[in-house]
């Protein structure tokens, strides 16, 4: 994911030429608009997650939607981070695009970059 020089300037990571496939236990990282750089772990693959959608954007009522076929991570995504690139923390290879936060806030979901 890059790093920091002794003078506190940022060192960018080289661009990845390949992607990584999410695996349970994989260390991942993402940099999002809301909570910046966060690190986490893939908790499961091809999972399902309930996501709360508030009553706004033309919807008259709150609803809970089931997202299927998701990579499930610990709660590294917050509202506003959706669409952030999730990468393998060790290689910076793309893994997924952040999609949503679970209804309870404990888990995040991501769409793998092959199918996103």
Phi, psi and omega in degrees: 000012183095201181184197183229132175286164177303334179271014180071011174278154185279139174249115182283151176282148176294148179296141179281142178260350180224166176256168175244144176266128181299137176225143178305131180094350181294135174280131181229164178215155175209152174242114184241166181297319188280307185240024171060215182284124174226148180242147181201198185223142173286122181267337180187162178236153182052043182260177177239147183214135175275131182237128177278132175245120182289164177283093176198184180053041177092347178275133182277343183219157176293143175217155175248129184242140178267119174265126181248161176068032185259151164280129182254125180238164172297174191289062181275352182253137174238162177307131183103347179269352183305139181091350178295145178282127175261129183237159171295122185296334182275332186238348184065018176283137180300138179241312187202168169252127181301133184247310188197168175248137182297161181306321179276349178084002183275338185230152175243154176239157178213147175266128182300149187291341177290320185256359184287000000 
